[in-house]
Amino acid sequence: MNPALPQPFDVKLMNFTATVIFAAAGVVLLAAALWWLVRNPAFSIGAITVQGDVTHTNAVTLRANVAPHLAGNFFTVSLQETRDAFQAVPWVREAVVRREFPNRLRVTLREHQAVAFWGEDSEMKLVDSFGEVFEANPGDVEQDNLPRLKGPEGQSLQVLQMYEALRPLFDPLDLSIERIALSAHGSWTAELDSGARIELGRGSQQEVLERTRRFVQTLTQVTARYNRHADSLVSADLRHGDGYAVRLRGVTTGAEAPPKK
C-alpha cells in the first residue's frame, strides 16, 4: 500500500477558509437567534405570580416598588435585581424569584415577623424574630403590646436574646418588661409595665440573669416588710455586688430633718 500523499498547500488553505466561513456563519446564526429571542414580544414578561407571606403587602405596593426595576424579557431579566426590588418593599424579608416559561415570573415572599419595636419612640423601626432591624409602618403591626428594644447599631440580636431570656423571670411577679436597653458602654436597663425602672448592670447574659433571678426571688419578701406588693416598685439597682437597692411607692427611708428652733 502506498503511503498517503500530503495535501497541497492550496487545498489546506481552502479547507481552513471553509471552516472559518462555516464557523462565522454559525456565530451569525446564533447571534440572530438570540436577537430574535430578545426582541420577540412573545417572551416579554406577561405576569408575575406572587405567593407566600403577603399579609403586609398588596399589588399596588409591589407594582410601585418592583416595576421600575424590571428590564428585559423572560430570558434577559435579572433575577437578582428582581429579587432585590422585592426585598426593598417594606415587610419583605426574603424573596425567591424563578422563571416560568414562556413569559412569567414566580415570586415566593417571606415577611418579617415583628416581635419588638427598635430605637427611640420616634423611629419607625422594628425587630423581627431573627433579630434583624427593618423599617416599616408601626401602624401595620397587629400586636399592640410589643416591647421596645434599644441598643448600639448591629446589636439588635443580642438585645432581643436578652429580652427573651429575662421576660419569663418576671412572670411570678405578674409583671412584664416593656423596654430594655443596652448602652454603648455595655450596661443594661429594663422598664416594667408597672413603670418601674431596673438597672441591671453590665456583664454576660448569664451574669445579668443570675442577678435578676435573685432580685425576683426576694422582692416579695422585701416589699412585704413595708406592706407593699411587687407592683409598688419604683426602681431597683442590681449593680451592687452583695445585694440590690430598691425604691417603693409610698415608702420613705430617709430620716426627717429636725424642726428649726
Phi, psi and omega in degrees: 000135180280135177297148181296136179281142178296144180290142176297157182300319183293328177292315177302318180297318179296318179297316179298317180297319179297318179298316179297318181296317179295320179295317179297321178296322178295319178297317179298315179297319178296317179297320179295321179294317178296318178299321179294321178294320181294321185269346184290121182296344180295338182255010173295146181299113183265334182199151175236118179265124181248131178220175181099215181280113180227032182296320186252011179236159178214172185299321182297313180297317181295315180298317183295326184269329189262319186308316181297343184262357180270120179225136180100187181246198184305322185274332189253346181297139181277117179293326179294315179294323177295317178299314180298322180294319178293320182286349174278349179286135177309140178081342181277119179268320184214140177228131176247121185246132178227149174276144173230110184301138010257347188208035182232154171239140176245126184240128175250121184255146170233122184270159170293139173257101185293131178237350180194160169273158183230137174086204181288163181300331183279349184274142180261059181237149180228163175242133179265182185292347176265004182079015180268137178270133176219156181259133179197172178282113180302338178294344179275356180283127181288320181283136180255009182236029180290142177287167175245126180251152181210142178182178179296157179300135180087000182250017184297321180295318179298318180293319179297317180296323177294317178300313182295330179283324183280327188308310183292343181294333183268356180301319179299337179269359183059037177235158179222155180275125176263330181217145172216137185225143174246121181282169179295340180265003175090016180262140183257141176224139178233148174237133183265166180292345176279352183098353182289145178247131184237122174274110184271341178085189182262178175120179178290168178301319181296320180294317178296319179296319180297316179297317182293322180296317177297320179297312182295321183290339183247354185298317182297327177293320179293313182293330181294332178297334182249020180056043179236168176246174184298330182285358175272000179295130176261315179201160177213145179236111183262013185277359178280140184291329186247016180166206179210162179245142181227154169239131181244143179295126178085006180241125179246127181257349181277149179279144179288144178288143180293148181295145179288141178266000000 
